């Protein structure tokens, strides 16, 4: 296949360009919308929301906030234009109800009368309504804005108004860094550009396919950015490993077509194993039991599969097109994967082999120190207060906090199911409100009102702390486990705490409880794949343990930066924030998969020498020397690509960018260049032990296509 693509490069390139154009056209025709659906069936908060939707539709659905404010005077003097605007909002499509904060007895007007909060209930998630809905909503509020009322939009409307992430800028920065790293690392400008072209085309196809799939499946708002980050990173890596092997074959005197064929038949195997490992790890996110998380993993799989397909076909086509001219635009003496027996990487490998215990202790100490902040991790939801002050949802957040208290940004909705009640609804409403008012950390508890059909009681509770505050999380647990069960005991009723904040907290609890399952599944899959591929128990076990330690170090970095606030301002985060609840589980799958990428490429070369020589130290030194340069460059590129996404306006994307960047740097340096060769030196020939009975039942996976290499040709010697 590789030789065929190289023999007909224009045909191969044209096929991929046609595929890209077709994907773009289909995306424009049927592409879906990305929306965060974090509800989890069967939980307390979801059950309460379902009761609202059934028995009081006007209070159910999806809520948004329209916050109005005047710098001087009061809003009551402008009541007529404000009420005209709210009436216009009620007439908009998909609007179920709009509260009137200026009505007598309403809790939506601040004590000083300068700030009002109108709650809008939609029958669709506001994000799904699309950007075309924004002018209609702003147009409806014109009567209020014309008389000097400041209007801001928050709550569920934040996703509708949120600016698009700076993905293009981030991508351009990552690509610019990639060109520089490749050109400096390998000396050839043309050799640096080809992997980027392959990765860009692959990511373009993958993102378009993801958008088409979004018309049929619900993907989170971070899914496109996540797919772009992962796709661009692995796409460059895969094409780079193939390009490096191709250049070595050219230096060995092999013709371009045969060189491309041998490249795909050898390194192509490693690409497939690596891509399969990443994809399996990402698909393993479905083990969390949360569809939202599983879909994020699936979104990244689209770009990983596309990147691997392009590396296996488009990359050899591009290499066949340039042929021996790959080093024509050399900036210095070109360097391929193999060097002399006395080059810097060989000398470094021998140094590690002379001091394995020191290297092992030093590398392990670095990982442990970096992981220390993980001990204080606080999982939660990042609220609108972390957004830039120019965002309308941040303006709404600050206005509500000033006018009503910080807890007004995280209200809980109390729902009491009366269907089997043995107590009158009026008496029950009084008892429940009293119990809520006497609950610690409750700033305000409104009166409970019966629904129009008399089936439920509905009321609101305002915490005394912010949505992401620990006290708010504790209050939710107190309401669910203590306050409501005690006050409703013996009444035949059941109480529920729901609302956006409650849903987020239950989402966090579900993710936290499923994290061990995901970790065990992903580690087990990686262990089995490595054991099968390299026919070794200890190598697979060592890889699994070191990868877990590497991920722990990456967790420690994001806790220090975002939760502790160390250098957070450098990444555009204005306040200390908790770690978004789904970031650790998502990071684990991604980082474990990417770590296995480098593990496969390194071990494939080590095993190649071992199979030929039976000398463990020579195998470790030869494999490290052959791959260290390309792994270092690939890691520098991937880290740069990830880090460039800190320009995103989304704090969760920033968190993922910093975490993934840190994990790649730690994995490619401390783990791959220090701990792996040190541990393999210490284990000696035991590295390659596998019980005979296990060897017989395991399938055979050739990670480097060694069987296809000519017997007289060594891939490590130029």
C-alpha positions in Angstrom: 0.0 0.0 0.0 2.8 2.4 0.9 4.6 1.7 -2.4 1.4 2.1 -4.4 0.7 5.5 -2.8 4.3 6.7 -3.5 4.1 5.4 -7.1 1.0 7.4 -7.8 1.4 10.4 -5.5 -0.8 12.8 -7.5 -3.7 10.3 -7.5 -3.3 9.8 -3.7 -3.1 13.5 -2.9 -6.1 14.2 -5.2 -8.1 11.5 -3.4 -7.5 13.1 0.0 -8.2 16.6 -1.3 -11.5 15.3 -2.8 -12.3 13.7 0.6 -11.6 16.9 2.4 -13.7 19.0 0.1 -16.6 16.5 0.3 -16.4 16.5 4.1 -16.5 20.3 4.2 -19.5 20.4 1.9 -21.4 17.8 3.9 -20.5 19.6 7.1 -22.1 22.8 5.8 -25.2 20.9 4.7 -25.9 18.6 7.7 -23.4 19.6 10.4 -24.8 19.6 13.9 -24.5 21.9 17.0 -22.3 21.1 20.0 -24.0 21.4 23.3 -23.2 20.4 26.9 -25.8 17.9 28.2 -24.6 16.8 31.6 -27.8 15.4 33.0 -27.5 11.9 34.4 -30.6 9.7 34.5 -31.6 8.3 37.9 -29.9 11.0 40.0 -31.6 13.2 42.5 -31.2 16.4 40.5 -32.4 14.8 37.2 -35.5 13.2 38.9 -36.4 16.6 40.3 -36.0 18.3 36.9 -38.2 15.6 35.3 -40.9 16.4 37.8 -40.7 20.1 37.0 -40.9 19.3 33.2 -44.0 17.1 33.8 -46.0 19.0 36.4 -44.9 22.6 35.9 -43.5 23.0 32.3 -43.2 26.7 32.6 -40.7 26.2 35.5 -38.9 23.3 33.8 -37.0 23.1 30.5 -33.7 25.0 30.3 -33.2 28.4 32.0 -31.3 31.5 31.2 -30.9 34.8 32.9 -31.5 38.4 31.7 -29.9 40.8 34.1 -30.8 44.5 34.1 -28.9 47.2 35.9 -28.8 51.0 36.2 -25.8 52.9 37.6 -28.0 55.5 39.3 -31.7 55.7 40.3 -33.9 52.6 40.3 -35.3 50.3 37.7 -38.8 50.9 38.9 -38.7 54.3 37.2 -38.2 52.5 33.9 -40.7 49.7 34.5 -42.8 50.4 31.4 -40.0 49.9 28.8 -38.5 47.0 30.8 -41.9 45.2 30.9 -42.3 45.8 27.2 -39.0 44.1 26.5 -39.8 41.1 28.7 -43.1 40.8 26.9 -41.2 40.8 23.6 -39.0 38.0 24.9 -42.0 35.9 25.9 -43.1 36.0 22.3 -39.8 34.6 21.0 -39.7 31.0 19.7 -38.8 28.3 22.2 -39.5 30.5 25.2 -41.7 28.8 27.8 -41.9 31.6 30.4 -40.2 34.8 31.5 -40.4 36.1 35.1 -41.1 39.7 35.9 -38.6 40.9 38.5 -40.5 44.2 38.9 -43.8 42.5 39.9 -45.0 43.1 43.5 -43.4 40.6 45.9 -40.9 39.4 43.3 -37.5 38.2 44.6 -35.9 39.2 41.3 -35.3 42.9 42.3 -32.3 43.8 44.5 -32.8 45.7 47.7 -31.4 48.9 46.3 -33.7 48.6 43.2 -30.8 49.0 40.7 -30.4 45.3 39.6 -33.1 42.9 38.4 -32.8 39.3 37.4 -35.4 37.9 34.9 -35.4 34.1 34.5 -36.2 32.8 31.0 -37.3 29.1 30.5 -36.6 27.6 27.1 -37.9 24.3 25.7 -34.5 23.8 24.1 -30.9 24.3 25.3 -30.1 27.9 24.4 -26.9 26.8 22.7 -28.9 24.7 20.2 -30.8 27.8 19.1 -27.7 29.1 17.3 -26.1 32.5 16.9 -29.0 33.7 14.7 -31.1 33.8 17.9 -28.9 36.4 19.5 -30.1 39.4 17.4 -33.7 38.4 18.1 -33.1 38.3 21.8 -31.2 41.5 21.9 -33.9 43.1 19.6 -36.5 42.1 22.1 -34.6 44.0 24.9 -34.3 47.2 22.8 -37.0 49.1 24.7 -35.0 48.6 27.9 -31.6 49.4 26.5 -32.9 52.6 24.8 -33.7 54.1 28.2 -30.2 53.4 29.6 -30.7 50.0 31.2 -27.6 47.8 31.0 -28.5 44.3 29.9 -26.4 41.2 30.4 -27.1 37.5 29.7 -26.1 34.7 31.9 -27.2 31.3 33.2 -27.9 28.9 30.4 -27.5 31.7 27.9 -23.7 31.8 28.4 -23.1 29.2 25.8 -25.2 31.0 23.3 -23.2 34.3 23.7 -19.8 32.8 24.4 -17.3 33.7 21.7 -15.9 30.9 19.5 -12.6 29.5 20.8 -9.4 30.9 19.2 -8.8 27.5 17.6 -7.3 28.9 14.3 -4.9 31.2 16.1 -3.8 28.3 18.4 -3.4 26.0 15.4 -1.3 28.5 13.5 1.0 29.0 16.6 1.3 25.3 17.0 2.2 24.8 13.4 4.8 27.6 13.4 6.5 26.0 16.4 6.3 22.6 14.7 8.1 23.9 11.6 10.9 25.4 13.7 11.3 22.3 15.8 11.4 20.0 12.8 13.7 22.2 10.8 16.2 22.5 13.7 15.9 18.9 14.8 16.3 17.3 11.4 17.9 19.9 9.3 15.4 19.7 6.3 12.7 22.3 5.7 10.9 20.1 3.2 11.0 17.2 5.6 9.5 19.4 8.3 6.6 20.6 6.1 5.4 17.2 4.8 4.2 15.9 8.3 2.4 19.1 8.9 0.5 18.9 5.5 -0.5 15.3 6.3 -1.7 16.3 9.8 -3.7 19.3 8.6 -5.5 17.5 5.9 -6.3 14.6 8.3 -7.5 17.0 11.0 -9.7 18.9 8.5 -11.4 15.6 7.5 -11.7 14.4 11.1 -13.3 17.7 12.4 -15.8 17.8 9.5 -16.8 14.2 10.1 -17.2 15.0 13.8 -19.5 17.9 12.9 -21.6 15.7 10.7 -21.9 13.1 13.5 -23.0 16.0 15.8 -26.2 16.1 13.8 -27.1 12.7 15.1 -25.2 12.5 18.5 -24.8 15.0 21.3 -21.2 16.2 21.7 -20.0 18.7 24.3 -18.9 22.2 23.4 -15.3 21.3 24.0 -15.4 18.3 21.6 -14.2 20.2 18.4 -11.3 21.8 20.3 -10.4 18.5 21.9 -10.5 16.7 18.6 -8.4 19.4 17.0 -5.8 19.3 19.8 -5.5 15.5 19.8 -5.7 15.1 16.0 -3.1 17.8 15.2 -0.7 16.4 17.9 -0.9 12.7 16.9 -1.2 13.6 13.2 2.1 15.3 13.2 3.6 12.6 15.3 2.5 9.7 13.1 3.6 11.4 9.8 6.9 12.4 11.5 7.8 8.9 12.5 7.1 7.7 8.9 9.0 10.6 7.3 12.0 9.9 9.6 12.1 6.2 8.6 11.7 7.1 4.9 14.6 9.5 5.1 16.7 6.8 6.7 15.8 4.4 3.9 16.8 7.0 1.3 20.2 7.4 3.1 20.5 3.7 3.0 20.3 3.9 -0.8 16.8 2.5 -1.3 14.7 4.0 -4.1 11.8 6.4 -3.1 9.0 4.0 -4.0 10.6 1.0 -2.2 11.5 3.3 0.7 7.9 4.4 1.1 6.7 0.8 0.9 9.3 -0.4 3.5 8.4 2.6 5.7 4.7 1.8 5.8 5.4 -1.9 6.2 7.6 -1.2 9.2 6.8 2.0 11.0 3.3 1.8 9.7 2.7 -1.1 12.0 3.8 1.0 15.0 1.4 3.8 13.9 -1.5 1.4 13.7 -0.7 -0.1 17.1 -0.3 3.4 18.6 -3.5 4.8 17.0 -5.4 1.7 18.2 -4.1 2.2 21.8 -5.1 5.9 21.8 -8.5 5.0 20.4 -9.1 2.2 22.8 -8.2 4.5 25.7 -10.6 7.2 24.5 -13.4 4.7 23.9 -12.8 3.4 27.4 -14.3 6.7 28.7 -17.7 5.1 28.0 -17.0 3.0 31.1 -17.7 6.1 33.2 -21.4 5.4 32.5 -21.8 9.1 31.5 -22.7 9.6 27.9 -21.3 13.1 27.9 -17.8 11.9 28.8 -18.0 8.9 26.4 -19.0 11.2 23.5 -16.0 13.5 24.2 -13.7 10.5 23.9 -15.5 9.4 20.7 -15.0 12.9 19.3 -11.3 12.7 19.6 -11.3 9.2 18.1 -12.6 10.7 14.8 -9.4 12.8 14.5 -7.1 10.0 15.7 -8.4 7.6 13.1 -8.2 10.2 10.4 -4.6 11.0 11.4 -3.6 7.4 11.2 -5.3 6.9 7.8 -3.5 9.9 6.4 -0.1 8.8 7.8 -0.6 5.4 6.1 -1.6 6.8 2.7 -1.2 10.5 2.3 2.2 10.7 3.9 3.8 8.1 1.6 2.1 9.8 -1.3 3.7 13.1 -0.4 7.0 11.3 0.2 6.8 9.7 -3.2 6.2 13.1 -4.7 9.3 14.6 -3.3 11.4 11.4 -3.4 15.2 12.0 -3.0 14.6 15.8 -2.9 13.3 15.5 0.7 16.6 17.1 1.9 16.8 19.6 -0.9 15.9 22.6 1.3 18.5 21.6 4.0 19.2 24.1 6.7 22.2 22.1 7.9 23.5 18.5 7.5 20.3 16.4 7.5 19.9 13.9 10.3 17.8 10.8 10.1 16.9 8.3 12.8 20.2 6.6 13.0 23.5 8.1 14.0 27.0 6.8 14.6 27.8 4.4 17.5 29.4 7.3 19.3 26.9 10.1 18.7 25.3 12.0 21.6 22.3 9.7 22.0 24.5 6.6 22.1 26.7 8.2 24.7 23.7 9.2 26.8 22.2 5.7 26.6 25.5 4.2 27.8 25.5 6.8 30.7 22.0 5.6 31.8 23.2 2.0 31.6 26.2 2.8 33.8 24.1 4.6 36.4 20.6 2.9 36.3 19.8 3.3 40.0 20.7 7.0 40.1 18.7 7.7 37.0 15.7 5.6 38.3 15.8 7.4 41.7 16.1 10.8 40.1 13.3 10.3 37.6 11.0 8.9 40.2 11.7 11.8 42.5 10.7 14.3 39.9 7.4 12.5 39.3 6.6 12.3 43.0 7.3 16.0 43.6 5.2 17.1 40.7 2.3 14.9 41.9 2.3 16.3 45.4 -0.5 18.9 44.7 -2.7 16.1 43.5 -3.3 15.3 47.2 -5.3 18.4 47.6 -7.4 18.3 44.4 -10.9 19.8 44.6 -13.2 18.7 41.8 -16.1 21.0 40.9 -17.6 23.1 38.2 -15.9 26.3 36.9 -18.5 29.1 37.1 -19.0 32.2 35.0 -16.9 34.2 37.5 -13.7 32.7 35.9 -14.5 34.2 32.4 -13.0 37.4 31.1 -14.7 40.6 32.3 -15.6 41.4 28.7 -18.0 38.4 28.4 -21.7 39.1 29.0 -22.1 36.1 31.3 -19.3 37.4 33.5 -21.0 40.8 33.6 -24.3 39.1 34.5 -22.5 37.1 37.2 -20.9 40.2 38.8 -24.1 42.2 38.7 -26.1 39.4 40.4 -23.3 39.0 43.0 -23.4 42.7 43.8 -27.2 43.0 43.8 -28.3 39.8 45.5 -25.2 38.1 46.9 -22.7 35.6 45.4 -25.0 32.7 46.1 -27.7 34.0 43.8 -25.5 32.7 41.0 -26.0 29.2 42.2 -29.6 28.8 43.2 -31.0 25.4 44.1 -34.6 24.5 43.1 -36.5 22.5 45.7 -39.2 20.2 44.3 -41.6 18.3 46.7 -43.6 15.5 45.2 -47.1 15.7 46.6 -48.6 12.7 44.8 -48.7 10.6 48.0 -48.8 13.3 50.6 -50.7 12.9 53.9 -50.2 16.5 54.8 -51.8 19.6 53.3 -49.7 21.4 50.8 -49.9 24.8 52.6 -48.7 23.2 55.9 -46.0 21.3 54.2 -44.8 24.5 52.3 -44.5 26.4 55.6 -42.6 23.5 57.3 -40.1 23.0 54.5 -39.4 26.8 54.1 -38.7 27.0 57.8 -36.4 24.0 57.7 -34.5 25.5 54.8 -34.1 28.9 56.5 -32.5 27.1 59.5 -30.0 25.1 57.4 -26.4 26.3 57.7 -25.0 28.2 54.6 -28.5 29.1 53.3 -28.6 32.8 52.5 -32.3 32.9 51.5 -35.1 30.5 51.1 -38.2 31.6 49.2 -41.7 30.4 49.9 -42.8 27.1 48.1 -45.7 27.4 45.7 -47.9 24.5 44.4 -47.8 23.7 40.7 -50.9 24.5 38.6 -51.9 20.8 38.8 -51.2 20.6 42.6 -48.8 17.7 42.1 -45.6 19.4 43.4 -44.3 22.2 45.5 -41.6 24.4 44.0 -39.2 26.9 45.7 -35.7 28.3 45.5 -32.8 28.3 47.9 -29.8 30.7 47.6 -26.5 29.5 49.1 -24.3 31.9 50.9 -21.3 31.0 48.7 -20.3 30.9 45.0 -21.3 28.1 42.6 -17.8 26.6 42.7 -17.3 27.1 46.5 -16.8 24.1 48.7 -19.6 25.4 51.1 -22.1 25.2 48.2 -21.1 21.6 47.5 -21.5 20.8 51.2 -24.9 22.6 51.3 -26.2 20.5 48.5 -25.3 17.3 50.3 -26.8 18.7 53.6 -30.1 19.5 51.8 -30.3 16.1 50.1 -29.2 13.9 53.0 -30.4 15.8 56.1 -32.8 18.8 55.8 -35.4 17.4 53.3 -35.5 13.8 54.7 -35.9 15.1 58.2 -38.7 17.7 57.5 -40.6 15.3 55.2 -40.4 12.2 57.4 -43.9 10.7 57.8 -45.6 13.0 55.3 -45.6 10.6 52.4 -43.7 13.0 50.2 -40.3 13.1 48.7 -38.0 16.1 48.2 -35.5 16.8 45.5 -32.9 19.4 44.9 -32.4 20.3 41.3 -31.2 23.2 39.1 -28.1 23.8 37.1 -25.7 23.8 40.1 -27.3 20.6 41.5 -27.0 18.9 38.2 -23.3 19.8 38.0 -22.6 18.6 41.5 -24.3 15.2 40.8 -22.4 15.0 37.5 -19.2 15.5 39.5 -20.1 12.8 42.0 -20.9 10.4 39.3 -17.6 11.1 37.4 -15.6 10.8 40.6 -17.1 7.4 41.5 -16.5 6.1 38.0 -12.9 7.3 37.7 -11.4 4.1 39.3 -13.4 2.0 36.8 -12.0 4.0 33.8 -8.5 3.9 35.2 -8.6 0.1 35.7 -10.1 -0.5 32.2 -7.7 1.8 30.3 -4.7 0.5 32.2 -5.8 -3.2 31.6 -6.3 -2.5 27.9 -2.8 -0.9 27.6 -1.2 -3.7 29.6 -2.8 -6.4 27.4 -1.9 -4.7 24.2 1.8 -4.1 25.2 2.1 -7.7 26.6 0.7 -9.1 23.4 2.8 -6.9 21.1 6.2 -7.3 22.9 5.7 -10.7 24.4 6.7 -9.5 27.9 5.0 -9.3 31.3 7.5 -7.0 32.9 7.6 -4.5 30.0 3.9 -4.2 30.0 3.6 -3.9 33.8 6.5 -1.3 33.9 4.8 0.8 31.1 1.4 0.8 32.9 2.9 1.8 36.3 5.1 4.5 34.8 2.3 5.9 32.8 0.1 6.2 35.9 2.9 8.0 37.7 3.3 10.3 34.7 -0.4 11.2 34.7 -0.3 11.8 38.5 2.5 14.4 37.8 0.3 16.1 35.1 -2.6 16.2 37.6 -0.3 17.9 40.1 0.6 20.6 37.6 -3.0 21.5 36.8 -3.9 21.6 40.5 -1.0 23.9 41.2 -1.8 26.2 38.3 -5.6 26.4 38.4 -6.6 25.4 42.0 -3.7 26.9 43.8 -3.3 29.8 41.4 0.4 29.4 40.7 1.1 31.4 37.5 -2.6 31.2 36.6 -2.6 34.7 35.3 -0.1 33.7 32.7 -2.7 31.4 31.2 -5.5 34.0 31.3 -7.3 32.7 34.4 -8.2 35.6 36.7 -9.1 33.6 39.9 -8.4 30.3 41.6 -10.8 27.6 40.3 -11.6 24.0 41.1 -10.6 21.3 38.7 -13.5 20.7 36.3 -15.0 17.4 37.3 -14.5 15.6 34.0 -11.0 16.9 33.3 -9.2 14.2 35.3 -11.0 11.3 33.7 -10.7 12.8 30.2 -7.0 13.6 30.8 -6.3 10.0 32.0 -7.6 8.4 28.8 -5.9 10.9 26.5 -2.5 11.0 28.4 -2.4 7.2 28.8 -3.1 6.8 25.1 -0.5 9.3 24.0 2.1 7.9 26.5 1.6 4.5 24.9 2.3 6.1 21.5 5.9 6.9 22.6 6.2 3.6 24.5 5.3 1.7 21.3 7.7 3.6 19.1 10.6 3.2 21.6 9.9 -0.4 22.5 9.5 -1.4 18.9 13.1 -0.3 18.2 14.4 -1.8 21.3 12.8 -5.2 20.6 14.1 -5.0 17.0 17.7 -5.0 18.3 16.9 -7.6 20.9 15.5 -10.0 18.4 18.6 -9.5 16.2 21.3 -9.6 19.0 19.9 -11.1 22.2 21.8 -8.4 24.0 19.6 -6.4 26.4 22.0 -3.5 27.0 22.7 -3.2 23.2 18.9 -3.3 22.6 18.2 -0.5 25.1 21.0 1.7 23.8 20.2 1.1 20.1 16.5 1.6 20.5 17.0 4.8 22.6 19.5 6.2 20.2 17.3 5.5 17.2 14.2 7.1 18.6 15.3 9.7 21.1 15.7 12.4 18.6 12.3 11.9 16.9 10.5 11.3 20.2 12.0 14.5 21.6 11.0 16.5 18.6 7.6 15.0 18.4 7.0 15.7 22.1 8.2 19.3 21.6 5.7 19.7 18.8 2.8 18.1 20.6 3.5 20.1 23.7 3.6 23.3 21.7 0.3 22.4 19.9 -1.4 21.8 23.3 0.0 24.8 25.0 -1.1 27.1 22.1 -4.7 26.3 23.1 -4.4 28.3 26.4 -5.5 31.2 24.1 -9.0 29.7 24.2 -11.6 31.7 26.0 -12.8 28.4 27.7 -11.1 27.8 31.1 -11.7 24.0 30.7 -9.8 24.1 27.4 -7.0 26.0 29.1 -6.9 23.4 31.8 -6.7 20.5 29.3 -4.1 22.4 27.3 -1.8 22.9 30.3 -2.4 19.4 31.6 -1.7 17.7 28.3 1.3 19.9 27.6 2.8 19.0 31.0 2.1 15.3 30.6 3.8 15.2 27.2 6.9 17.0 28.4 7.1 14.8 31.5 6.5 11.6 29.6 8.9 12.3 26.8 11.7 13.4 29.1 11.5 11.9 32.6 9.7 8.7 31.6 10.8 7.8 28.1 14.4 9.1 28.3 15.3 8.3 31.9 13.0 5.8 33.6 12.3 3.4 30.8 16.0 2.8 29.9 17.0 2.7 33.6 14.3 0.2 34.5 15.0 -2.0 31.4 18.7 -2.0 32.3 17.9 -3.0 35.8 15.6 -5.8 34.8 18.0 -7.2 32.2 17.0 -10.4 30.3 13.9 -10.6 32.6 12.4 -7.8 30.3 11.7 -10.5 27.7 10.2 -13.2 29.9 6.7 -14.5 29.1 5.3 -17.8 30.4 5.2 -20.4 27.5 1.6 -21.2 28.1 0.7 -17.5 27.8 2.9 -17.1 24.7 0.9 -19.8 23.0 -2.6 -18.3 23.6 -1.8 -14.7 22.9 -2.2 -13.4 19.3 0.8 -12.1 17.4 1.1 -8.4 16.8 4.1 -7.2 14.8 4.7 -3.6 16.0 7.4 -2.8 13.5 6.7 -5.1 10.6 10.1 -6.8 11.1 9.0 -9.7 9.0 8.8 -7.5 6.0 12.4 -6.2 6.2 15.0 -7.7 4.0 17.3 -10.0 6.0 20.4 -8.1 4.9 19.1 -4.7 5.8 19.3 -3.2 9.3 16.9 -0.3 9.9 19.3 1.1 12.5 22.5 1.3 10.5 22.8 3.9 7.7 
